[in-house]
Amino acid sequence: MGKRGKKNYNRGGRAGRGGNRTNAQELDRHNEKYERYYNTLQLVPEDEREAFWASLRQELPNSFRFAGSKGHALTVQQHLIDRYIPEIVKVKFDGEFVAPPAPISWYPEHLAWSMTTPKNVVRRFPPFASFQKFLVSESSVGNITRQEIVSMIPPLLMDIKPGMTVLDLCAAPGSKSAQLIEMVHGGEEARVCKVVRRIAQQEGRDLSPDGMEIEAGKDQAATEEDGPDDGRSTGLLIANDKDYRRAHMLVHQMKRLNSPNLIVTNHDATLFPSIKIPGRKNAYLKFDRVLADVPCCGDGTARKNLNVWKDWLPGNAIGLHPMQMRILVRALQMLKPGGRVVYSTCSMNPIENEAVVASAIDRCGGLEKVAVLDCSSELPGLKRVPGFSDWKVMDKSARIWNSWDEVEKVKAEGDSESPRKGVDGLLESMFAPTTAEGISSIPLHHCMRVYPHLQDTGGFFITVLEKRSEIRTRPESEPKNANGANGKPTIISVVKEIESRTEKGESTDNLVTLEEIAPTKVDVNNDAGEGNEPPVVRQNQPPEEAEAIQKTEGKRVLEDVEASETPAKRARLEPEEVAAPQHKEHWPLPPSMDMESTVTRNGLTVEASNGTKQNSKQPHEEPFKYLDPNHTELQFIYSFYELSDRFPRDRFMVRNATGQPVKAIYYTSALAKQILVENEGKGMRFVHCGVKMFVKQDAQGPNTCRWRIQSEGLPIIEQWVGEDRIVRLYKKSTLRKLLIEMFPHIGQEGWKKLGEIGERVRDISMGCCVLRVETSDDEDGFKERIVLPLWRSMWSLNLMLPKEERKAMLLRIYNDDSPLVDNSKDRFKEARTHIGSSSSSPTPAGQTDAPESMILENEIEDPDSHIHPEEATTVVAALEPGASETKALQDEDRMLGNAQQKADDTKEVAPGVTDEDDAFNTTV
């Protein structure tokens, strides 16, 4: 979502793209309508008004957050505190000390920071240059995310616990989703470590000591049970975005967090499909928590999105209000009873905020069904003001209205154009709700408003709603009063009366039947043109057709269908009747149904999508195919890595139509697997799921496993790998050599230069290894435990890390920004001028004497090989029997070096995403 027509709209806490291109010096930061409306609303008290507008006209401070698991984030943060802050506090400018970056007081563990230092100061002093280099380096590997301060608030109010299912309806670009997935995995490292230690004691094995990152999560793990999956998180986050390109931007951001408990989807949030789960025939997933950070006009972002000052119009909020209300209603429908929805915008307009909340509660059955939670005591230190209980509305002609009654009176006056100008777009739901006494019964003062002048932030709105019981939503077109415009009872009033009389044991014979009001039997073939085709069909139509359908009179949207079902079709069920194992069912008519039928619209027969046919404008997505746990390739992997039987073997999948492992093998959580399998071919648009666990690597021996452990999957599996594939490292000097030198030589006694790991890497068989950097109290030791993938080839060794990650670790651990040394390129240069004499060397343990020419010939035929054909021919010729070890080493180095260089030069970018779009949240 996030776009409407040709205008850019914002999602809570995000500035529209291009907003900062306006020259800040030339722009007049005034807008008469913008200022007049909010002054009329008395957004802030009279004595704060000047400070409020002055703050909005200033630039926004830079802010960032330490990402990843709690323990790892605290470790990276400590480097900032110990190394950079002491130098920055010494800086003086114009005779005064410069304010250093400071933690945000109300953010848990102080893992969010802000910096108010002007750019001219940052560019002038070396300590800030070093700090900036640190920020860029850690951002590139996902340890720091640049995020606006107020954008961090909504996830913190969701109260996510282990095992919960969470939905982010409007997720791109992903800063809030990143917070959510961190919470889904909260305490997981310490829980898994506790389980592994218990198993090791039972088996009599020794384990590595815990590091800082594990210690930080022990308190949380001590208060939680290990769970049914050996401490692994059983929760799930589904991150959704309507725009396919933005959904892939979301994938690009979220991949940094390496979660098997994440699914990315591409659906309209107002019609998000019900998700089938195993169990009864009609078992659908309901969520414990839903974040609805909806598209909005974004006038709270005027400090960073300068176009707000020249482009703000009252019609922006008026046009977005209906969509925002539908998103919030859909969120409440998909929520479990007792669950929370957090609704947020970066708008200050009550039409997009309190009006949406009040209207959604009213449509869902009132305060008996949905409560507004008082969160004033949460996040101590965060300054906020209560939400509005009453407000005025500015129409498109900038006329201000006090109530809906005033609008209706003008509409009833006749055909005079001037008094009605700008009124047609107004809806009753945009005005403050009232009762017979003239005041609202909904506690909208529990909503939260954050203003720029309070703590030097942007403007923001947040509300936390709790679903108290199952709901039946009133159709959007149905009036609020008990009887409709024609004097007949509405569907919802009849349903409530039936329920009331049934509970009291009274007769329902004299009631008007639901069939008399609105027949529920729909003939798909005849009535599709009236908007009654299944929602997934409406959603999959081209935009112009979908828009035409939505404009059709008599349209019945998804929530209307749910509300109109009769008690006979939807019996009131007890929780145990509607629950699949650990996950409740979702009862609205599910769009994710098998779609093999056809529908008729405007006299034309149209085939409904069945999940195998793509929308003409929808790029093709490879299917998700799970592997048989007994697959030959998996069996070789289990054996080579001595993988523990306790590690799940039924969650490996591939992404290709053949269902065979060709390039990569992914790993997902159990619930993610259930969802992908159950909803295959049923209209769900899955964009991403799974962590890349194994990648195919050309190896130089028949007994060497060609599947290396990918760095992003290593933290998940490393605790379960057998000792035969483990290399332990204890000294900082040794790790620095491996980081700064690519492909160090281990043949001809080169292994002696690798310190304490030399003998181990000399004797270990070829293939992928797990390098465990252990903690110790030595001066040259580590306080944090690190795990890295290591590849042992025939004559050399290499950390399987991209260059940017090597550089980030060198800067973080050693404060070293020295250039990397690629030994393979150096030795290859020597090979062009010198061919060494033949020599022999003992074959490393577990390796064969098969000539490398055989291996490299196979690599040439591999379409994924990074070796150029001309280079490959030279390599094969040089490695014929009788060629020297030196020459073999040189050619092997060239082969591996070219592969590494291509991997470093290849940047994963979503289809259609430009460099500007792919920037790491630079505007936030």
Number of C-alpha atoms within 10 A of each C-alpha: 24 21 15 12 6 6 11 18 24 25 27 30 32 28 28 23 14 13 17 15 10 12 11 14 7 7 12 12 19 13 14 10 16 18 13 14 19 16 14 13 17 12 21 15 10 11 8 12 16 12 15 19 15 12 21 23 18 15 18 22 18 20 22 22 26 23 26 23 23 22 22 22 19 20 18 19 20 12 16 17 13 10 15 19 17 13 16 21 14 13 18 13 10 6 7 9 12 18 15 19 21 15 17 20 15 16 19 11 12 15 20 25 20 21 15 16 15 13 9 8 14 17 12 11 14 14 20 22 13 17 19 14 15 20 18 16 21 22 21 16 18 19 21 23 26 23 24 28 24 23 24 18 21 26 22 17 18 21 11 22 14 19 17 19 24 28 25 27 29 29 27 28 24 23 25 25 27 24 18 25 26 20 24 25 23 23 27 26 24 25 24 22 20 19 15 18 16 12 13 13 11 9 9 9 10 9 12 13 10 16 20 16 22 25 14 20 20 19 12 14 22 13 9 13 12 18 14 9 15 19 21 23 26 22 23 26 27 24 30 30 27 21 18 22 18 25 28 24 24 27 24 18 21 23 19 17 19 20 26 27 26 28 23 23 26 25 24 19 23 22 19 26 26 23 23 28 27 19 14 13 8 16 21 27 23 28 26 25 28 28 27 29 29 29 28 31 33 28 30 29 30 26 24 24 25 25 23 23 20 14 12 18 20 20 17 19 27 21 17 18 23 18 17 27 25 21 25 27 23 24 28 30 24 27 28 24 21 14 22 29 29 22 25 29 30 32 27 24 27 25 25 29 31 29 24 26 25 25 24 26 24 20 21 24 18 17 17 12 18 24 17 22 16 17 14 15 8 11 15 11 12 17 15 16 17 15 21 20 21 19 21 19 24 25 20 20 14 17 15 15 16 14 18 18 12 10 18 13 10 14 16 9 10 10 10 10 9 7 14 16 14 16 18 11 11 19 14 16 20 25 24 26 22 14 9 6 7 8 12 15 14 21 16 23 18 21 27 24 23 23 24 24 19 17 16 18 25 28 26 28 32 26 26 22 24 21 23 16 15 19 20 22 25 24 23 18 13 16 14 17 10 15 16 14 11 7 8 12 18 23 27 22 14 18 18 13 14 20 15 13 12 12 9 9 9 10 10 14 8 6 11 14 17 19 13 10 14 12 12 13 8 11 11 18 17 15 15 23 19 19 22 24 26 21 19 25 22 22 20 20 18 12 12 8 14 15 13 11 21 15 12 12 10 11 19 20 21 25 23 19 18 21 18 23 22 16 12 7 7 11 9 12 9 8 11 9 11 19 19 18 11 8 21 22 28 23 18 21 18 20 23 25 20 15 19 12 12 16 22 18 20 11 11 9 12 14 14 22 21 20 19 13 13 15 13 10 11 12 11 12 13 13 20 22 21 22 20 15 15 12 12 10 15 18 13 17 18 17 12 20 23 15 20 15 9 11 15 17 17 16 21 24 27 23 22 16 10 10 15 18 22 12 14 19 24 24 27 25 24 18 20 23 24 15 18 22 16 13 21 20 19 21 25 24 21 21 21 25 26 27 25 24 25 23 18 17 19 20 23 26 22 11 15 19 21 21 23 25 28 23 22 18 20 21 16 19 16 21 19 15 19 16 14 13 19 20 20 17 21 20 20 15 15 18 21 16 16 17 22 22 20 26 24 23 24 21 20 13 11 14 22 15 14 20 15 16 19 17 14 14 23 23 13 19 22 27 26 29 26 27 21 19 24 20 20 17 8 10 8 11 16 20 16 18 19 16 17 20 24 26 21 20 23 24 23 24 24 19 24 20 19 15 18 14 16 22 22 25 21 19 19 18 14 12 15 14 14 10 9 15 15 17 19 24 20 13 19 20 13 13 18 10 8 11 14 14 11 11 10 11 9 8 13 17 11 12 16 15 10 12 17 21 20 14 16 23 14 14 20 19 10 12 8 12 17 19 22 12 12 9 13 20 15 11 23 19 11 19 21 14 11 12 18 19 19 21 23 23 22 25 24 25 26 24 23 21 21 18 16 19 14 13 14 13 11 9 8 8 15 18 12 12 14 10 9 11 17 18 11 21 18 13 18 22
